[in-house]
Amino acid sequence: MNALTIRPACGEDLPDLLSLYQHLTPGDAVPSLEQASANLECLRLYPGSDILIGIVDNHLAVSCTLIVVPNLTRGGKPYALIENVVTHADFRRRGFGQQILDAACEAAWTTGCYKTMLMTGSNKPDVLDFYRLAGFEQSKTGFQKRQLPARQG
């Protein structure tokens, strides 16, 4: 198995990253590179927040977004949200998804977060098992109010 190199995404990664997101939601609207770059810079205004990517043999294989949220409870410790977890179809079932989640959690702990949270729109047993095996517990009830329809699957 080839090694996964995990690092924060940079501007040069955006074309490949936008392509990778099609493995998350096929046919989803794609922002312009200018908009994507502006959004990446905006995300980074929150200290500790970033888009992590995993590279295998010069191919973008996996990614997730880590958002560190300032907080006024828990003694002022921040918490983290993990979103847009995606592995390219050609690189699935090799442990790369768990590695990117582990890296995101480690980055959250480094910034002093007391917890990391994520939600999935999937009810597929293999997806739910993936998150459980990555160390996440299904211990809260999530609610959302949307302007765009939920992803199917």
ABEGO torsion letter per residue (X at the ends): XBBBBBBBBBAAAAAAAAAAAAAABBGBBBBBAAAAAAAAAAAAABBGBBBBBBBBGGBBABBBBBBBBBBABGGGBBBBBBBGBBBBAAABGAGAAAAAAAAAAAAAAAAGBABBBBBBABABAAAAAAAAAAGBBBABBBBBBBABBBBBX
